[in-house]
Every structure is written in structure tokens, then in C-alpha cells.
Amino acid sequence: MAAGKIIGYIRVSSFEQNPERQLEGIRTDRLFIDKTSGKNMERPQLAELLKYVRDGDTVVVHSLDRLARNLDDLRGSVAFRN
């Protein structure tokens, strides 16, 4: 069985912020970057990541607040789908 991919997710709140420093030095097979507020979960690249990721893949983020603003958002984003 092939090893899973390392998938990176970066979110910055504005176009002026530098996204590269969030996963600096981390090798990824694919990277998704959103330049939008974290006030809600309507983020195009996060939606693409969730469609792309497969069993065995590892998703890496700089910190959990880049992925979700609260526990309910986090639970919703990592819910397992069959």
C-alpha cells in the first residue's frame, strides 16, 4: 500500500500577510492557501482540500486557529464522510 500524501493548508486573513512563513521548511505534496478571514468556514481552498484529501493522507497546518476558529468549526471540518 502506498504511503499517504502530506497536504498543507495555510490561511492568512489579508492579502498583505505572508503565507509562506506558516509552513516554512515543511515538505508538502500539495498546498492549499486561503486569503480570507477565519470568521466562517466558507473558504474555497479549504473546501478543495476536503474534497482532495484521502485515507492515509496527513494534513498539516501552522496552528489550529488557521484551520478553525472554534471547536464546533473544527469538528465540522474533520467530520468523517463515507
mmCIF file of the N, C-alpha and C atoms, coordinates in Angstrom:
data_MODEL
# 
_entry.id   MODEL 
# 
loop_
_atom_site.group_PDB 
_atom_site.id 
_atom_site.type_symbol 
_atom_site.label_atom_id 
_atom_site.label_alt_id 
_atom_site.label_comp_id 
_atom_site.label_asym_id 
_atom_site.label_entity_id 
_atom_site.label_seq_id 
_atom_site.pdbx_PDB_ins_code 
_atom_site.Cartn_x 
_atom_site.Cartn_y 
_atom_site.Cartn_z 
_atom_site.occupancy 
_atom_site.B_iso_or_equiv 
_atom_site.pdbx_formal_charge 
_atom_site.auth_seq_id 
_atom_site.auth_comp_id 
_atom_site.auth_asym_id 
_atom_site.auth_atom_id 
_atom_site.pdbx_PDB_model_num 
ATOM 1   N N  . MET A 1 1  ? 0.837   -1.184 0.000  1.00 0.00 ? 1  MET A N  1 
ATOM 2   C CA . MET A 1 1  ? 0.000   0.000  0.000  1.00 0.00 ? 1  MET A CA 1 
ATOM 3   C C  . MET A 1 1  ? 0.885   1.251  0.000  1.00 0.00 ? 1  MET A C  1 
ATOM 4   N N  . ALA A 1 2  ? 0.560   2.202  -0.825 1.00 0.00 ? 2  ALA A N  1 
ATOM 5   C CA . ALA A 1 2  ? 1.348   3.433  -0.944 1.00 0.00 ? 2  ALA A CA 1 
ATOM 6   C C  . ALA A 1 2  ? 1.126   4.328  0.271  1.00 0.00 ? 2  ALA A C  1 
ATOM 7   N N  . ALA A 1 3  ? 2.174   5.042  0.636  1.00 0.00 ? 3  ALA A N  1 
ATOM 8   C CA . ALA A 1 3  ? 2.072   5.989  1.750  1.00 0.00 ? 3  ALA A CA 1 
ATOM 9   C C  . ALA A 1 3  ? 1.186   7.154  1.338  1.00 0.00 ? 3  ALA A C  1 
ATOM 10  N N  . GLY A 1 4  ? 0.499   7.733  2.321  1.00 0.00 ? 4  GLY A N  1 
ATOM 11  C CA . GLY A 1 4  ? -0.344  8.886  2.046  1.00 0.00 ? 4  GLY A CA 1 
ATOM 12  C C  . GLY A 1 4  ? 0.479   10.121 1.723  1.00 0.00 ? 4  GLY A C  1 
ATOM 13  N N  . LYS A 1 5  ? -0.204  11.134 1.253  1.00 0.00 ? 5  LYS A N  1 
ATOM 14  C CA . LYS A 1 5  ? 0.431   12.397 0.905  1.00 0.00 ? 5  LYS A CA 1 
ATOM 15  C C  . LYS A 1 5  ? 0.414   13.348 2.092  1.00 0.00 ? 5  LYS A C  1 
ATOM 16  N N  . ILE A 1 6  ? 1.339   14.284 2.081  1.00 0.00 ? 6  ILE A N  1 
ATOM 17  C CA . ILE A 1 6  ? 1.370   15.359 3.072  1.00 0.00 ? 6  ILE A CA 1 
ATOM 18  C C  . ILE A 1 6  ? 0.698   16.560 2.412  1.00 0.00 ? 6  ILE A C  1 
ATOM 19  N N  . ILE A 1 7  ? -0.423  16.979 2.977  1.00 0.00 ? 7  ILE A N  1 
ATOM 20  C CA . ILE A 1 7  ? -1.225  18.064 2.422  1.00 0.00 ? 7  ILE A CA 1 
ATOM 21  C C  . ILE A 1 7  ? -1.141  19.258 3.368  1.00 0.00 ? 7  ILE A C  1 
ATOM 22  N N  . GLY A 1 8  ? -0.734  20.403 2.851  1.00 0.00 ? 8  GLY A N  1 
ATOM 23  C CA . GLY A 1 8  ? -0.615  21.607 3.662  1.00 0.00 ? 8  GLY A CA 1 
ATOM 24  C C  . GLY A 1 8  ? -1.808  22.529 3.477  1.00 0.00 ? 8  GLY A C  1 
ATOM 25  N N  . TYR A 1 9  ? -2.215  23.172 4.564  1.00 0.00 ? 9  TYR A N  1 
ATOM 26  C CA . TYR A 1 9  ? -3.262  24.191 4.494  1.00 0.00 ? 9  TYR A CA 1 
ATOM 27  C C  . TYR A 1 9  ? -2.763  25.451 5.191  1.00 0.00 ? 9  TYR A C  1 
ATOM 28  N N  . ILE A 1 10 ? -2.869  26.567 4.481  1.00 0.00 ? 10 ILE A N  1 
ATOM 29  C CA . ILE A 1 10 ? -2.460  27.869 5.009  1.00 0.00 ? 10 ILE A CA 1 
ATOM 30  C C  . ILE A 1 10 ? -3.640  28.820 4.871  1.00 0.00 ? 10 ILE A C  1 
ATOM 31  N N  . ARG A 1 11 ? -3.881  29.605 5.923  1.00 0.00 ? 11 ARG A N  1 
ATOM 32  C CA . ARG A 1 11 ? -4.873  30.668 5.835  1.00 0.00 ? 11 ARG A CA 1 
ATOM 33  C C  . ARG A 1 11 ? -4.277  31.941 6.409  1.00 0.00 ? 11 ARG A C  1 
ATOM 34  N N  . VAL A 1 12 ? -4.347  32.995 5.623  1.00 0.00 ? 12 VAL A N  1 
ATOM 35  C CA . VAL A 1 12 ? -3.983  34.322 6.108  1.00 0.00 ? 12 VAL A CA 1 
ATOM 36  C C  . VAL A 1 12 ? -5.235  35.188 6.000  1.00 0.00 ? 12 VAL A C  1 
ATOM 37  N N  . SER A 1 13 ? -5.341  36.174 6.876  1.00 0.00 ? 13 SER A N  1 
ATOM 38  C CA . SER A 1 13 ? -6.546  36.993 6.933  1.00 0.00 ? 13 SER A CA 1 
ATOM 39  C C  . SER A 1 13 ? -6.599  38.091 5.893  1.00 0.00 ? 13 SER A C  1 
ATOM 40  N N  . SER A 1 14 ? -5.460  38.430 5.326  1.00 0.00 ? 14 SER A N  1 
ATOM 41  C CA . SER A 1 14 ? -5.457  39.508 4.331  1.00 0.00 ? 14 SER A CA 1 
ATOM 42  C C  . SER A 1 14 ? -4.407  39.227 3.266  1.00 0.00 ? 14 SER A C  1 
ATOM 43  N N  . PHE A 1 15 ? -4.541  39.905 2.138  1.00 0.00 ? 15 PHE A N  1 
ATOM 44  C CA . PHE A 1 15 ? -3.600  39.725 1.042  1.00 0.00 ? 15 PHE A CA 1 
ATOM 45  C C  . PHE A 1 15 ? -2.212  40.269 1.384  1.00 0.00 ? 15 PHE A C  1 
ATOM 46  N N  . GLU A 1 16 ? -2.120  41.151 2.375  1.00 0.00 ? 16 GLU A N  1 
ATOM 47  C CA . GLU A 1 16 ? -0.826  41.717 2.758  1.00 0.00 ? 16 GLU A CA 1 
ATOM 48  C C  . GLU A 1 16 ? 0.018   40.753 3.587  1.00 0.00 ? 16 GLU A C  1 
ATOM 49  N N  . GLN A 1 17 ? -0.627  39.794 4.243  1.00 0.00 ? 17 GLN A N  1 
ATOM 50  C CA . GLN A 1 17 ? 0.116   38.864 5.093  1.00 0.00 ? 17 GLN A CA 1 
ATOM 51  C C  . GLN A 1 17 ? 0.891   37.864 4.238  1.00 0.00 ? 17 GLN A C  1 
ATOM 52  N N  . ASN A 1 18 ? 2.016   37.396 4.776  1.00 0.00 ? 18 ASN A N  1 
ATOM 53  C CA . ASN A 1 18 ? 2.890   36.469 4.077  1.00 0.00 ? 18 ASN A CA 1 
ATOM 54  C C  . ASN A 1 18 ? 2.521   35.023 4.429  1.00 0.00 ? 18 ASN A C  1 
ATOM 55  N N  . PRO A 1 19 ? 1.934   34.269 3.495  1.00 0.00 ? 19 PRO A N  1 
ATOM 56  C CA . PRO A 1 19 ? 1.541   32.887 3.808  1.00 0.00 ? 19 PRO A CA 1 
ATOM 57  C C  . PRO A 1 19 ? 2.715   31.915 3.885  1.00 0.00 ? 19 PRO A C  1 
ATOM 58  N N  . GLU A 1 20 ? 3.825   32.224 3.227  1.00 0.00 ? 20 GLU A N  1 
ATOM 59  C CA . GLU A 1 20 ? 4.937   31.275 3.148  1.00 0.00 ? 20 GLU A CA 1 
ATOM 60  C C  . GLU A 1 20 ? 5.532   30.917 4.503  1.00 0.00 ? 20 GLU A C  1 
ATOM 61  N N  . ARG A 1 21 ? 5.491   31.828 5.458  1.00 0.00 ? 21 ARG A N  1 
ATOM 62  C CA . ARG A 1 21 ? 6.140   31.552 6.743  1.00 0.00 ? 21 ARG A CA 1 
ATOM 63  C C  . ARG A 1 21 ? 5.385   30.532 7.596  1.00 0.00 ? 21 ARG A C  1 
ATOM 64  N N  . GLN A 1 22 ? 4.113   30.276 7.288  1.00 0.00 ? 22 GLN A N  1 
ATOM 65  C CA . GLN A 1 22 ? 3.329   29.357 8.122  1.00 0.00 ? 22 GLN A CA 1 
ATOM 66  C C  . GLN A 1 22 ? 3.841   27.924 8.085  1.00 0.00 ? 22 GLN A C  1 
ATOM 67  N N  . LEU A 1 23 ? 4.211   27.438 6.924  1.00 0.00 ? 23 LEU A N  1 
ATOM 68  C CA . LEU A 1 23 ? 4.705   26.057 6.822  1.00 0.00 ? 23 LEU A CA 1 
ATOM 69  C C  . LEU A 1 23 ? 6.138   26.023 6.308  1.00 0.00 ? 23 LEU A C  1 
ATOM 70  N N  . GLU A 1 24 ? 6.888   27.048 6.641  1.00 0.00 ? 24 GLU A N  1 
ATOM 71  C CA . GLU A 1 24 ? 8.270   27.162 6.209  1.00 0.00 ? 24 GLU A CA 1 
ATOM 72  C C  . GLU A 1 24 ? 9.074   25.932 6.641  1.00 0.00 ? 24 GLU A C  1 
ATOM 73  N N  . GLY A 1 25 ? 9.734   25.317 5.674  1.00 0.00 ? 25 GLY A N  1 
ATOM 74  C CA . GLY A 1 25 ? 10.561  24.146 5.966  1.00 0.00 ? 25 GLY A CA 1 
ATOM 75  C C  . GLY A 1 25 ? 9.807   22.826 5.980  1.00 0.00 ? 25 GLY A C  1 
ATOM 76  N N  . ILE A 1 26 ? 8.509   22.853 5.777  1.00 0.00 ? 26 ILE A N  1 
ATOM 77  C CA . ILE A 1 26 ? 7.704   21.622 5.763  1.00 0.00 ? 26 ILE A CA 1 
ATOM 78  C C  . ILE A 1 26 ? 7.492   21.200 4.313  1.00 0.00 ? 26 ILE A C  1 
ATOM 79  N N  . ARG A 1 27 ? 7.877   19.992 3.991  1.00 0.00 ? 27 ARG A N  1 
ATOM 80  C CA . ARG A 1 27 ? 7.666   19.467 2.635  1.00 0.00 ? 27 ARG A CA 1 
ATOM 81  C C  . ARG A 1 27 ? 6.219   19.004 2.504  1.00 0.00 ? 27 ARG A C  1 
ATOM 82  N N  . THR A 1 28 ? 5.546   19.461 1.465  1.00 0.00 ? 28 THR A N  1 
ATOM 83  C CA . THR A 1 28 ? 4.171   19.025 1.203  1.00 0.00 ? 28 THR A CA 1 
ATOM 84  C C  . THR A 1 28 ? 4.069   18.521 -0.229 1.00 0.00 ? 28 THR A C  1 
ATOM 85  N N  . ASP A 1 29 ? 3.155   17.589 -0.431 1.00 0.00 ? 29 ASP A N  1 
ATOM 86  C CA . ASP A 1 29 ? 2.870   17.098 -1.772 1.00 0.00 ? 29 ASP A CA 1 
ATOM 87  C C  . ASP A 1 29 ? 1.872   18.014 -2.481 1.00 0.00 ? 29 ASP A C  1 
ATOM 88  N N  . ARG A 1 30 ? 1.051   18.683 -1.696 1.00 0.00 ? 30 ARG A N  1 
ATOM 89  C CA . ARG A 1 30 ? 0.054   19.619 -2.241 1.00 0.00 ? 30 ARG A CA 1 
ATOM 90  C C  . ARG A 1 30 ? -0.204  20.672 -1.180 1.00 0.00 ? 30 ARG A C  1 
ATOM 91  N N  . LEU A 1 31 ? -0.436  21.895 -1.619 1.00 0.00 ? 31 LEU A N  1 
ATOM 92  C CA . LEU A 1 31 ? -0.633  23.009 -0.695 1.00 0.00 ? 31 LEU A CA 1 
ATOM 93  C C  . LEU A 1 31 ? -1.882  23.786 -1.097 1.00 0.00 ? 31 LEU A C  1 
ATOM 94  N N  . PHE A 1 32 ? -2.719  24.075 -0.109 1.00 0.00 ? 32 PHE A N  1 
ATOM 95  C CA . PHE A 1 32 ? -3.927  24.868 -0.318 1.00 0.00 ? 32 PHE A CA 1 
ATOM 96  C C  . PHE A 1 32 ? -3.798  26.145 0.509  1.00 0.00 ? 32 PHE A C  1 
ATOM 97  N N  . ILE A 1 33 ? -4.050  27.299 -0.127 1.00 0.00 ? 33 ILE A N  1 
ATOM 98  C CA . ILE A 1 33 ? -3.894  28.586 0.553  1.00 0.00 ? 33 ILE A CA 1 
ATOM 99  C C  . ILE A 1 33 ? -5.155  29.417 0.397  1.00 0.00 ? 33 ILE A C  1 
ATOM 100 N N  . ASP A 1 34 ? -5.728  29.837 1.526  1.00 0.00 ? 34 ASP A N  1 
ATOM 101 C CA . ASP A 1 34 ? -6.853  30.773 1.531  1.00 0.00 ? 34 ASP A CA 1 
ATOM 102 C C  . ASP A 1 34 ? -6.369  32.111 2.035  1.00 0.00 ? 34 ASP A C  1 
ATOM 103 N N  . LYS A 1 35 ? -6.786  33.168 1.382  1.00 0.00 ? 35 LYS A N  1 
ATOM 104 C CA . LYS A 1 35 ? -6.515  34.537 1.842  1.00 0.00 ? 35 LYS A CA 1 
ATOM 105 C C  . LYS A 1 35 ? -7.861  35.164 2.163  1.00 0.00 ? 35 LYS A C  1 
ATOM 106 N N  . THR A 1 36 ? -8.341  34.835 3.354  1.00 0.00 ? 36 THR A N  1 
ATOM 107 C CA . THR A 1 36 ? -9.668  35.264 3.778  1.00 0.00 ? 36 THR A CA 1 
ATOM 108 C C  . THR A 1 36 ? -9.767  35.210 5.293  1.00 0.00 ? 36 THR A C  1 
ATOM 109 N N  . SER A 1 37 ? -10.743 35.881 5.831  1.00 0.00 ? 37 SER A N  1 
ATOM 110 C CA . SER A 1 37 ? -10.980 35.884 7.266  1.00 0.00 ? 37 SER A CA 1 
ATOM 111 C C  . SER A 1 37 ? -11.370 34.492 7.751  1.00 0.00 ? 37 SER A C  1 
ATOM 112 N N  . GLY A 1 38 ? -11.073 34.213 9.000  1.00 0.00 ? 38 GLY A N  1 
ATOM 113 C CA . GLY A 1 38 ? -11.461 32.951 9.600  1.00 0.00 ? 38 GLY A CA 1 
ATOM 114 C C  . GLY A 1 38 ? -12.811 33.020 10.279 1.00 0.00 ? 38 GLY A C  1 
ATOM 115 N N  . LYS A 1 39 ? -13.571 34.104 10.030 1.00 0.00 ? 39 LYS A N  1 
ATOM 116 C CA . LYS A 1 39 ? -14.837 34.297 10.746 1.00 0.00 ? 39 LYS A CA 1 
ATOM 117 C C  . LYS A 1 39 ? -15.875 33.233 10.441 1.00 0.00 ? 39 LYS A C  1 
ATOM 118 N N  . ASN A 1 40 ? -15.742 32.565 9.294  1.00 0.00 ? 40 ASN A N  1 
ATOM 119 C CA . ASN A 1 40 ? -16.650 31.467 8.993  1.00 0.00 ? 40 ASN A CA 1 
ATOM 120 C C  . ASN A 1 40 ? -15.890 30.390 8.227  1.00 0.00 ? 40 ASN A C  1 
ATOM 121 N N  . MET A 1 41 ? -16.550 29.310 7.954  1.00 0.00 ? 41 MET A N  1 
ATOM 122 C CA . MET A 1 41 ? -15.894 28.181 7.291  1.00 0.00 ? 41 MET A CA 1 
ATOM 123 C C  . MET A 1 41 ? -16.064 28.212 5.776  1.00 0.00 ? 41 MET A C  1 
ATOM 124 N N  . GLU A 1 42 ? -16.554 29.293 5.222  1.00 0.00 ? 42 GLU A N  1 
ATOM 125 C CA . GLU A 1 42 ? -16.714 29.427 3.778  1.00 0.00 ? 42 GLU A CA 1 
ATOM 126 C C  . GLU A 1 42 ? -15.394 29.860 3.157  1.00 0.00 ? 42 GLU A C  1 
ATOM 127 N N  . ARG A 1 43 ? -14.523 28.873 2.973  1.00 0.00 ? 43 ARG A N  1 
ATOM 128 C CA . ARG A 1 43 ? -13.196 29.133 2.413  1.00 0.00 ? 43 ARG A CA 1 
ATOM 129 C C  . ARG A 1 43 ? -12.982 28.202 1.230  1.00 0.00 ? 43 ARG A C  1 
ATOM 130 N N  . PRO A 1 44 ? -12.824 28.770 0.031  1.00 0.00 ? 44 PRO A N  1 
ATOM 131 C CA . PRO A 1 44 ? -12.741 27.949 -1.182 1.00 0.00 ? 44 PRO A CA 1 
ATOM 132 C C  . PRO A 1 44 ? -11.627 26.900 -1.157 1.00 0.00 ? 44 PRO A C  1 
ATOM 133 N N  . GLN A 1 45 ? -10.440 27.272 -0.710 1.00 0.00 ? 45 GLN A N  1 
ATOM 134 C CA . GLN A 1 45 ? -9.333  26.319 -0.729 1.00 0.00 ? 45 GLN A CA 1 
ATOM 135 C C  . GLN A 1 45 ? -9.479  25.248 0.350  1.00 0.00 ? 45 GLN A C  1 
ATOM 136 N N  . LEU A 1 46 ? -10.100 25.575 1.476  1.00 0.00 ? 46 LEU A N  1 
ATOM 137 C CA . LEU A 1 46 ? -10.381 24.556 2.494  1.00 0.00 ? 46 LEU A CA 1 
ATOM 138 C C  . LEU A 1 46 ? -11.377 23.545 1.935  1.00 0.00 ? 46 LEU A C  1 
ATOM 139 N N  . ALA A 1 47 ? -12.379 24.022 1.221  1.00 0.00 ? 47 ALA A N  1 
ATOM 140 C CA . ALA A 1 47 ? -13.350 23.114 0.600  1.00 0.00 ? 47 ALA A CA 1 
ATOM 141 C C  . ALA A 1 47 ? -12.651 22.198 -0.409 1.00 0.00 ? 47 ALA A C  1 
ATOM 142 N N  . GLU A 1 48 ? -11.731 22.752 -1.198 1.00 0.00 ? 48 GLU A N  1 
ATOM 143 C CA . GLU A 1 48 ? -10.978 21.940 -2.166 1.00 0.00 ? 48 GLU A CA 1 
ATOM 144 C C  . GLU A 1 48 ? -10.104 20.912 -1.453 1.00 0.00 ? 48 GLU A C  1 
ATOM 145 N N  . LEU A 1 49 ? -9.471  21.309 -0.364 1.00 0.00 ? 49 LEU A N  1 
ATOM 146 C CA . LEU A 1 49 ? -8.645  20.383 0.417  1.00 0.00 ? 49 LEU A CA 1 
ATOM 147 C C  . LEU A 1 49 ? -9.494  19.223 0.912  1.00 0.00 ? 49 LEU A C  1 
ATOM 148 N N  . LEU A 1 50 ? -10.663 19.516 1.449  1.00 0.00 ? 50 LEU A N  1 
ATOM 149 C CA . LEU A 1 50 ? -11.517 18.466 1.997  1.00 0.00 ? 50 LEU A CA 1 
ATOM 150 C C  . LEU A 1 50 ? -12.005 17.514 0.910  1.00 0.00 ? 50 LEU A C  1 
ATOM 151 N N  . LYS A 1 51 ? -12.151 17.988 -0.321 1.00 0.00 ? 51 LYS A N  1 
ATOM 152 C CA . LYS A 1 51 ? -12.511 17.107 -1.431 1.00 0.00 ? 51 LYS A CA 1 
ATOM 153 C C  . LYS A 1 51 ? -11.311 16.278 -1.884 1.00 0.00 ? 51 LYS A C  1 
ATOM 154 N N  . TYR A 1 52 ? -10.122 16.836 -1.764 1.00 0.00 ? 52 TYR A N  1 
ATOM 155 C CA . TYR A 1 52 ? -8.897  16.213 -2.263 1.00 0.00 ? 52 TYR A CA 1 
ATOM 156 C C  . TYR A 1 52 ? -8.330  15.136 -1.332 1.00 0.00 ? 52 TYR A C  1 
ATOM 157 N N  . VAL A 1 53 ? -8.367  15.372 -0.039 1.00 0.00 ? 53 VAL A N  1 
ATOM 158 C CA . VAL A 1 53 ? -7.698  14.507 0.934  1.00 0.00 ? 53 VAL A CA 1 
ATOM 159 C C  . VAL A 1 53 ? -8.320  13.100 0.947  1.00 0.00 ? 53 VAL A C  1 
ATOM 160 N N  . ARG A 1 54 ? -7.463  12.100 1.106  1.00 0.00 ? 54 ARG A N  1 
ATOM 161 C CA . ARG A 1 54 ? -7.876  10.689 1.099  1.00 0.00 ? 54 ARG A CA 1 
ATOM 162 C C  . ARG A 1 54 ? -7.375  9.990  2.356  1.00 0.00 ? 54 ARG A C  1 
ATOM 163 N N  . ASP A 1 55 ? -7.923  8.803  2.616  1.00 0.00 ? 55 ASP A N  1 
ATOM 164 C CA . ASP A 1 55 ? -7.443  7.986  3.731  1.00 0.00 ? 55 ASP A CA 1 
ATOM 165 C C  . ASP A 1 55 ? -5.941  7.808  3.619  1.00 0.00 ? 55 ASP A C  1 
ATOM 166 N N  . GLY A 1 56 ? -5.243  7.971  4.718  1.00 0.00 ? 56 GLY A N  1 
ATOM 167 C CA . GLY A 1 56 ? -3.793  7.813  4.747  1.00 0.00 ? 56 GLY A CA 1 
ATOM 168 C C  . GLY A 1 56 ? -3.030  9.109  4.554  1.00 0.00 ? 56 GLY A C  1 
ATOM 169 N N  . ASP A 1 57 ? -3.708  10.165 4.072  1.00 0.00 ? 57 ASP A N  1 
ATOM 170 C CA . ASP A 1 57 ? -3.062  11.467 3.922  1.00 0.00 ? 57 ASP A CA 1 
ATOM 171 C C  . ASP A 1 57 ? -2.936  12.142 5.282  1.00 0.00 ? 57 ASP A C  1 
ATOM 172 N N  . THR A 1 58 ? -1.987  13.051 5.393  1.00 0.00 ? 58 THR A N  1 
ATOM 173 C CA . THR A 1 58 ? -1.790  13.851 6.596  1.00 0.00 ? 58 THR A CA 1 
ATOM 174 C C  . THR A 1 58 ? -1.944  15.315 6.224  1.00 0.00 ? 58 THR A C  1 
ATOM 175 N N  . VAL A 1 59 ? -2.808  16.021 6.949  1.00 0.00 ? 59 VAL A N  1 
ATOM 176 C CA . VAL A 1 59 ? -2.996  17.455 6.720  1.00 0.00 ? 59 VAL A CA 1 
ATOM 177 C C  . VAL A 1 59 ? -2.198  18.200 7.786  1.00 0.00 ? 59 VAL A C  1 
ATOM 178 N N  . VAL A 1 60 ? -1.353  19.135 7.341  1.00 0.00 ? 60 VAL A N  1 
ATOM 179 C CA . VAL A 1 60 ? -0.551  19.923 8.272  1.00 0.00 ? 60 VAL A CA 1 
ATOM 180 C C  . VAL A 1 60 ? -0.960  21.394 8.185  1.00 0.00 ? 60 VAL A C  1 
ATOM 181 N N  . VAL A 1 61 ? -1.037  22.022 9.362  1.00 0.00 ? 61 VAL A N  1 
ATOM 182 C CA . VAL A 1 61 ? -1.335  23.450 9.468  1.00 0.00 ? 61 VAL A CA 1 
ATOM 183 C C  . VAL A 1 61 ? -0.372  24.053 10.474 1.00 0.00 ? 61 VAL A C  1 
ATOM 184 N N  . HIS A 1 62 ? -0.141  25.350 10.365 1.00 0.00 ? 62 HIS A N  1 
ATOM 185 C CA . HIS A 1 62 ? 0.744   26.059 11.292 1.00 0.00 ? 62 HIS A CA 1 
ATOM 186 C C  . HIS A 1 62 ? 0.199   25.993 12.720 1.00 0.00 ? 62 HIS A C  1 
ATOM 187 N N  . SER A 1 63 ? -1.080  26.242 12.870 1.00 0.00 ? 63 SER A N  1 
ATOM 188 C CA . SER A 1 63 ? -1.749  26.139 14.165 1.00 0.00 ? 63 SER A CA 1 
ATOM 189 C C  . SER A 1 63 ? -3.232  25.932 13.907 1.00 0.00 ? 63 SER A C  1 
ATOM 190 N N  . LEU A 1 64 ? -3.930  25.373 14.887 1.00 0.00 ? 64 LEU A N  1 
ATOM 191 C CA . LEU A 1 64 ? -5.344  25.053 14.690 1.00 0.00 ? 64 LEU A CA 1 
ATOM 192 C C  . LEU A 1 64 ? -6.199  26.270 14.394 1.00 0.00 ? 64 LEU A C  1 
ATOM 193 N N  . ASP A 1 65 ? -5.797  27.456 14.850 1.00 0.00 ? 65 ASP A N  1 
ATOM 194 C CA . ASP A 1 65 ? -6.608  28.637 14.559 1.00 0.00 ? 65 ASP A CA 1 
ATOM 195 C C  . ASP A 1 65 ? -6.558  29.025 13.089 1.00 0.00 ? 65 ASP A C  1 
ATOM 196 N N  . ARG A 1 66 ? -5.629  28.483 12.329 1.00 0.00 ? 66 ARG A N  1 
ATOM 197 C CA . ARG A 1 66 ? -5.600  28.695 10.876 1.00 0.00 ? 66 ARG A CA 1 
ATOM 198 C C  . ARG A 1 66 ? -6.650  27.830 10.194 1.00 0.00 ? 66 ARG A C  1 
ATOM 199 N N  . LEU A 1 67 ? -7.009  26.724 10.826 1.00 0.00 ? 67 LEU A N  1 
ATOM 200 C CA . LEU A 1 67 ? -7.975  25.784 10.262 1.00 0.00 ? 67 LEU A CA 1 
ATOM 201 C C  . LEU A 1 67 ? -9.392  26.093 10.725 1.00 0.00 ? 67 LEU A C  1 
ATOM 202 N N  . ALA A 1 68 ? -9.565  26.372 11.999 1.00 0.00 ? 68 ALA A N  1 
ATOM 203 C CA . ALA A 1 68 ? -10.902 26.596 12.553 1.00 0.00 ? 68 ALA A CA 1 
ATOM 204 C C  . ALA A 1 68 ? -10.831 27.609 13.684 1.00 0.00 ? 68 ALA A C  1 
ATOM 205 N N  . ARG A 1 69 ? -11.906 28.334 13.847 1.00 0.00 ? 69 ARG A N  1 
ATOM 206 C CA . ARG A 1 69 ? -11.954 29.370 14.875 1.00 0.00 ? 69 ARG A CA 1 
ATOM 207 C C  . ARG A 1 69 ? -12.387 28.843 16.236 1.00 0.00 ? 69 ARG A C  1 
ATOM 208 N N  . ASN A 1 70 ? -13.144 27.761 16.233 1.00 0.00 ? 70 ASN A N  1 
ATOM 209 C CA . ASN A 1 70 ? -13.628 27.194 17.485 1.00 0.00 ? 70 ASN A CA 1 
ATOM 210 C C  . ASN A 1 70 ? -13.799 25.688 17.319 1.00 0.00 ? 70 ASN A C  1 
ATOM 211 N N  . LEU A 1 71 ? -14.127 25.019 18.410 1.00 0.00 ? 71 LEU A N  1 
ATOM 212 C CA . LEU A 1 71 ? -14.218 23.562 18.399 1.00 0.00 ? 71 LEU A CA 1 
ATOM 213 C C  . LEU A 1 71 ? -15.326 23.067 17.477 1.00 0.00 ? 71 LEU A C  1 
ATOM 214 N N  . ASP A 1 72 ? -16.456 23.752 17.420 1.00 0.00 ? 72 ASP A N  1 
ATOM 215 C CA . ASP A 1 72 ? -17.541 23.337 16.531 1.00 0.00 ? 72 ASP A CA 1 
ATOM 216 C C  . ASP A 1 72 ? -17.106 23.388 15.063 1.00 0.00 ? 72 ASP A C  1 
ATOM 217 N N  . ASP A 1 73 ? -16.405 24.461 14.665 1.00 0.00 ? 73 ASP A N  1 
ATOM 218 C CA . ASP A 1 73 ? -15.901 24.551 13.298 1.00 0.00 ? 73 ASP A CA 1 
ATOM 219 C C  . ASP A 1 73 ? -14.894 23.441 13.005 1.00 0.00 ? 73 ASP A C  1 
ATOM 220 N N  . LEU A 1 74 ? -14.026 23.161 13.975 1.00 0.00 ? 74 LEU A N  1 
ATOM 221 C CA . LEU A 1 74 ? -13.037 22.101 13.797 1.00 0.00 ? 74 LEU A CA 1 
ATOM 222 C C  . LEU A 1 74 ? -13.715 20.754 13.624 1.00 0.00 ? 74 LEU A C  1 
ATOM 223 N N  . ARG A 1 75 ? -14.678 20.465 14.471 1.00 0.00 ? 75 ARG A N  1 
ATOM 224 C CA . ARG A 1 75 ? -15.419 19.192 14.352 1.00 0.00 ? 75 ARG A CA 1 
ATOM 225 C C  . ARG A 1 75 ? -16.082 19.074 12.982 1.00 0.00 ? 75 ARG A C  1 
ATOM 226 N N  . GLY A 1 76 ? -16.677 20.162 12.528 1.00 0.00 ? 76 GLY A N  1 
ATOM 227 C CA . GLY A 1 76 ? -17.342 20.135 11.227 1.00 0.00 ? 76 GLY A CA 1 
ATOM 228 C C  . GLY A 1 76 ? -16.383 19.927 10.071 1.00 0.00 ? 76 GLY A C  1 
ATOM 229 N N  . SER A 1 77 ? -15.181 20.460 10.195 1.00 0.00 ? 77 SER A N  1 
ATOM 230 C CA . SER A 1 77 ? -14.229 20.351 9.087  1.00 0.00 ? 77 SER A CA 1 
ATOM 231 C C  . SER A 1 77 ? -13.553 18.988 9.028  1.00 0.00 ? 77 SER A C  1 
ATOM 232 N N  . VAL A 1 78 ? -13.482 18.278 10.133 1.00 0.00 ? 78 VAL A N  1 
ATOM 233 C CA . VAL A 1 78 ? -12.810 16.985 10.129 1.00 0.00 ? 78 VAL A CA 1 
ATOM 234 C C  . VAL A 1 78 ? -13.786 15.820 10.259 1.00 0.00 ? 78 VAL A C  1 
ATOM 235 N N  . ALA A 1 79 ? -15.068 16.099 10.102 1.00 0.00 ? 79 ALA A N  1 
ATOM 236 C CA . ALA A 1 79 ? -16.064 15.030 10.176 1.00 0.00 ? 79 ALA A CA 1 
ATOM 237 C C  . ALA A 1 79 ? -15.771 13.986 9.109  1.00 0.00 ? 79 ALA A C  1 
ATOM 238 N N  . PHE A 1 80 ? -15.860 12.729 9.478  1.00 0.00 ? 80 PHE A N  1 
ATOM 239 C CA . PHE A 1 80 ? -15.583 11.653 8.540  1.00 0.00 ? 80 PHE A CA 1 
ATOM 240 C C  . PHE A 1 80 ? -16.793 11.416 7.663  1.00 0.00 ? 80 PHE A C  1 
ATOM 241 N N  . ARG A 1 81 ? -16.541 11.275 6.376  1.00 0.00 ? 81 ARG A N  1 
ATOM 242 C CA . ARG A 1 81 ? -17.603 11.047 5.405  1.00 0.00 ? 81 ARG A CA 1 
ATOM 243 C C  . ARG A 1 81 ? -17.364 9.708  4.732  1.00 0.00 ? 81 ARG A C  1 
ATOM 244 N N  . ASN A 1 82 ? -18.415 8.928  4.609  1.00 0.00 ? 82 ASN A N  1 
ATOM 245 C CA . ASN A 1 82 ? -18.311 7.631  3.913  1.00 0.00 ? 82 ASN A CA 1 
ATOM 246 C C  . ASN A 1 82 ? -18.809 7.757  2.502  1.00 0.00 ? 82 ASN A C  1 
# 
